[in-house]
Amino acid sequence: MAVLTYEYNGVLNIDKPSGWTSHDVVAWVRKTLKIKKIGHAGTLDPDATGVLVVCIGRATKLVEYLVGIDKEYEAVMRLGEATDTQDASGKVLEKKAFDSVGEEAVLNCFREMTGEISQVPPAYSAIKIGGVPSYKLARRGEEVSMPGRRVTIYGMTYIKREGPDLFFKVHCSKGTYVRTLCHDMGIRLGTAAHLYSLRRTRSGTFDIKDSVTLEKLSDDFNAGKIEQDLYGMDEAMTGFPSIDVDPEGEKNVVHGRPVFLSAGQRESLPAGEPVCLKNKNGRLIALGVLEGKNSNKIKVEKVLVQ
């Protein structure tokens, strides 16, 4: 059987199956591929399926950046019932009539909920309170007070309605709970609602059509073809701003020293955003951040080469 070594540093686009936690997938990949250095970029609830970005080897340094990319989902919202978890796994807390909810009302609700909104995440979530995941506190019957957070809904698309089930797509920022979105929309629509099913179809540049199942990943690994499932670090960071550094700059970067930009380079970069630093051959060698709005200095945060 093949053994994956640390000469492999890349990103996997895995189609997470239902019934698995994101941690379960990471543990399975770690055991199957016989690696230790691994992490995922963006949790999916156990019942949800779809794109789970998993980084291995030196690519684990990309996790904190890939977590922040936008996401797209296909969701089913069930009208008429609210649950304690805000999804289908929970206990029904309330039932309300929903027959009067028409397509026009739904479309108006979509428009009202588009843009920057405030969400109070569900108590049954992985958010930690005092170092303890809130879902563990909720399961123990402890009262959980979740702070609100600002998230952005870039757009929602109505697909169809079948009885109590409303099918739609949503494009949103990191940190968005589609469960909570459904719960809040149920209230706006004058009824109750919860998330019935969820499939992540895109995370940044990682699309569901290009994802790999766990079964195929195992088969490819045993056949010595795992490389065909791995995205290089350069490819994984497509979409992030980047600059090229000359050989002297590359020497500074690999030792963690800052990069100073020309006026032309500075104009194209947003302050405070991650910047990919590439050598003359186009290889991603480090990640940095522009220190301030009027600064021409990029602070190196992660060196990606040995």
N, C-alpha and C positions, 0 to 999 in steps of 0.2 A: 504493500500500500504506500502511496505517495505521502511524503511528509512536507508540509509547507514550512519554509524557512523564512528568516527575516530579510532575505534578499527580495522577497515579495512585499511590496508596500503599496497598498492601493485601497480602492473603495468598491464595495459590493452593493448592487441595487437589488435587494431581496424582496420578493413578494411574500410578505408575512401571512401565514395562514391564520384562520380564525381559531380561537382557543389558546393561542400562544401569547405570552407577554413578550415585550421587546427584549427583556432580560433572558427569557427562555431561548429566543433566537440567537442572541449573542453567546449564550452558554453552549448551544448546539454547534454553532460555527467554530467556537474555540475547541470543542472536543473533536469534531469531525475533521477539521483542518489541522489539528494538533498545534495550535498557536496560543500564545498567552496575551500578547498585546493587541487588544481589540476593544472597540466601543461603537455605540450607535449614535446617530445624529437625529434625534427627534422621536420621542416615545409614541407608540400606538397602543391604544387600549386592547385588552385581550380579545374582545369580540371583533375588533376592526381588522381589516385585511389591507394588503397593498404595500406600497413602497416604504421600505425601511432601509435607510442608508447605513451601512456598516463599514467602519474603517478598520484596517489591519496594519500592523507594523508601524512604520513612521507616519503613516497616514492618519493615525489616531490624533496627531497634532492638529488635524483639520476639523475635528469634531466640533469644537466650540464655534467655528465659523459656519459650518454646514447646518448646525442646529438653527441658525438664525435666518435661513432662506425661506421664501414663501412656499406655500403648499396649496394643492388642489385636491378636492375630495368629491366623490359621488356619495350622496347621503339619502337616506329614507327617514322622513320624520313621520311618526305616527301621531295623529291627532286624537284628542279625546282623553288621553291618559298622561298623568305626570307621575314620575317615579323618583325614589329617593336617590338614585344614582344618575338620574337624567338620561338613562339609556335602558335598553330592553332587559338588562341583567338585574335590574332593581325591583324593589317592591312598589306596587302601585299605591300612590298616596291619595290620588284624586282622579275622579272621572267627571268629564263635562261633555255636554252636547257639542257637536262640531258640524252638524249638517248645514248650518248657515254660512260656513266658511267657503267662499268661492275663489276662483282663480284670480279675479281682479283684486280681492282682498290680500291674497298671497303675494301677488306682484307688488302691491303697494307696500306690504310689509318688507319685502326684499329691498325695496328702494330706501325705506326708512332705516334699515339695519346696515346699509352699505356705507362705508367710510370708517373713520375712527370711532369706536364704540367702547363702552365700559362693560366688562364682564366680571362677575363674581364666580370664580371657578367652583365646580362641585366639591363637596366635602369628600366624596369618594374619588380622589385623584392622587397622583404621585407627588404633589407639592408637599414639601416638608414644613412642618411646624415644630419649632424647637428641636429640629434634627430628626423628627419622626414623620414618615409619610402620612398625610392626612387621612388616607383611606384606612390605615390601621387604627387611628384614633376613632374614626367613625364606626368601624366594625366593633370596637369595644364599647360603643354606646356613649362615648364622650362627645361633648358639644364641641363642634369645630367652627371657628369663626375665620372665614377666608377673606383676605383683603381683595378689593377690586383691582383690576388691571386694565390698561388700555391696549386694545388690539385693533387691527385694521381688517375690515372685510372689503376686499377689492371688487368683488362682484359675486352675485348669485344668479343662477340660471334655472328657471322652471323647466322640468322635463315632462312630468305627467302626474296624474292623481288616480289612485286606485282605492276606492273606499276611504278608509281612514289614513291611508299611506300616501304621503306626498314625496315624490322623487325630485331631487334637485342637485345642482352642482354648486360648489362654493370655492372661491379663490381667496385665500386669507393669509395673514401674517403669522409668524411664529407665535406660539403661546395661545393660539385660539382654541377654545374648546367648542367643537361642533355640537357636543351634547348640550352645553349651556346655550348655544345659539338656538337650538331647537326649543329648549325649555322657555327661553325668553320670547321667541316668536309665538309660541303657543299662547302666552299671556297677552301679547299684542293683538292676536287674532280673536281674543275673547273666549278662548277655550283652554285646554291643557294639551301638552305635547311632550314627547320624548324622542330621542334618537333611537330609531329601530335598527338601522344598519349603517355601516360606514366603510368606505374603501378609499384609501389614499391613492390617487392616480398620478400625482406628481409631487416631487420635493425638489425645488430649484430646477436644475437641468435633468434630474433623474426622473424618467417617465415610466409608467407601469408597463408600457409596451416593450420596454427594454429590460425588464426585471427578470430575475432568475428564481425559480422555486428552490426550496431546500432539497428536494429530490434530485433535481438536475445538478445543483451545486455539488452534491455528494457524488453523483455519477461522473461529473467532469473532473473532480478531484482524484477519484480512484483511477481515472483514465489518463491522468497527467495533463489534463487540459484546463486546469483552473485559471490559467492566465487569460483565457478568452472571456472569463466572467469578471475580471478585475479592471476597474478604471484607474488609470494613472492619476497621480496627484494633480498634474497639470490639467487634465481633462475634468477632474472633479471640481476644480475651482473656476471652470469656465463661467463667465458672467460677472466675476469679480474684477475690479479695475486692476491693471497691471502696468509695470514699467520694466524696461530692460536696463540692466546695469553693465558697465564695461568690466573688463578683467580686474582692474584695480578695485572697482566697487564690489565685485564678487568676493574678493579677498576680505574686504571689510565686513560684508554681510555674513559670511560663514563664521566669522568670529564675533558676531552679534553687535558690530559697530554700526552706527546710523548711516543712512544714505541721504545725501543732500541733492536736491532737485534743481534742475534748470527752470527758468520761468515757464517755458513751454510745457514741461512735464507737470509742473505744479498746477497749472490751469485745468488740467483734465482730471484731477483727483479730488474727491470729496473728503473734507476733514473728518477725522474720527472713524472713517470706514477702513476695513481691511484692504491692504494692497498686496498683490502678488509681485514678488521680486524675481525676475528671471534673468538668466545669464545670456550671453550672446548667441547661444544655441537654442534659446527659447525654453530651457529647462527651468522649472519652478524650483528655486533654491531656498526661499524663505518667505515669510509673511510678516508684514509690518503695518504700521498705522501712522498716518500723517498727524503730527502732534497738535497742530492748531490751525485755525482758519487762515491765518496769515503766515504760517510757518512753511519753510521749504525743507524741513527735516522729517525724515521717516524713521521712526524708532522700530528696530527689528524686534518682533515678538516671538517668532518661531523659526528656528533654522531647520530646514527639512532635509539637508544632506549631511552625511557624516564626514 
